Amino acid sequence: MTSAESQGGLFISGGGETYRNPTEVKMSQIVLPCHANHCGELSAGQLLKWMDSTACLSAERHAGCSCVTASVDDIYFEHTIGVGQVVNIKAKVNRAFNSSMEVGIVVTCEDLYSDLQWKVCQAYATFVARGSDMGKVQLKPVSLQTQEEQLEHSIASERRRMRLIHAEIMTDLLSSWQTVEACQEPENAVAAERTRVESVELVLPPHANHQVNTFGGQIMAWMVNVATIAASRLCNAHPTLRAIDMFHFRGPSQVGDRVVLKAIVNNTFKNSMEVGVCAEAYCGNEPLRHINSAIMMFEVLDKEKKPRKLPHIQPEPVDGKRRYQEAIARKKIRLDRRYIISCRQTEVPLSVPWDPSNQVNLYTLEENQVLCFRVETTVDVPAGRVFLLLSDLSRRPDWDSHYKHCELINQVDEDDGIYHVITPSVNRSNKVQDFILLASRRRPCDPGDPYVVALRSVTLPTHPPTEDYTRGEVFCAGFSIWEESVGNTKVSYYNQASAGVLPYISTDIAGLSSTFYRTFCSCKKFLKDNKDG
């Protein structure tokens, strides 16, 4: 059973008139057994078909002509949908550029018996308008009437920028991040070749859209199918699709074409795996042409519905190792894309390991509209010595490039001091930033307790803000130093991010920079070099 309607969300203007977004399209579907997988849940491929169809109708309503799918951005599946439940899909055009437009898609699930509804996923698709002569169409601007529409319109340009520079970011990240050069190949690793899948589909009339091209949602459904098989071969179990990186449609295929779909596991990350998928098409004796590619993230759930630990992957030489390294870089980028694409920082995952080598880990937590992060590493230096070295902020410029200058301006007592810290500029104004920090250090009270170094911004009449610097604030930061064994210490750095700190850490939280990794490697070297000082 299905229904679709082209009415927008209601908005009551000051004059009492009801405003309806003219581009919004809604689709509702009851999940039948033919739509479900072996678990009795709606298959991701079927859901992608419905999402693409709804978004295409919205794009065509705005353009006034036929539209084709160019890409679909990151999709994070928050919940599954069971047989008998209702899927509600809403799509509307957020912004029109020259001949392309961004369509926002929101999927919710409705239980008819309890009358409960919950969000399933959100995505952003890019469509290109095509005229009757197959040429590009100059699109009209989107009319903005509500605050929500204005917000989505503004953020859409940033999402478009990220799509356009994605390849450039990957290249820069791989060239600057030295730790991915060596692929880990531990014992009992599964050969990537074992997960390789290749399948062919014949494009029939039911697979085509009203433009006689293969329906974009159909291509995506076929790609999910082969990716699921590849993921299953890694762990000999049924995997669960959790996220999809950008679908990139490079060209069309038509009725009569053969579509060749290929998938392979690129890398594994403790509880998740990345599967790369590509689609190629041909007709008769013509050569294969690349029409689509995507990256998908899978988990394998245990009986308690918790992610299982996955085996390591052993990549193939050359191309396999390249895909292995790119998977690590994409994992870092994914956090930033989820941060910006969702427009909601509350969706930052908790306790996200940042570095795959487990030498330096980054964890983030968003709570009460405050972003906190922790960077963690271990060193072969006694805890007491680590405590003395890290509590002396005047030595921090020796290992932290963010500290351009650090001067002790007031020794309050033996364990507390106030420092003036100057940091490099991180914005276009080239105006450096300074902080007035109270550094407090405390030794363990009882066995098993950590050493603590705490930092907090304070104000001093003798050091007011000046025009030469932008005064920054640190809400709460510092080190916890734990003695794990004799001569072995775990060092954790905490920071409650403020407006003054975010510019220095945002690219690391986002995964677009490895500054945290380099800084903590420098810190470890500093501690080891001064181990016996």
Summary of the structure (lengths in Angstrom):
residues: 533
radius of gyration: 26.5
end to end distance: 75.8
largest distance: 83.7
contacts: 1696
relative contact order: 0.09
helix: 28%
strand: 37%
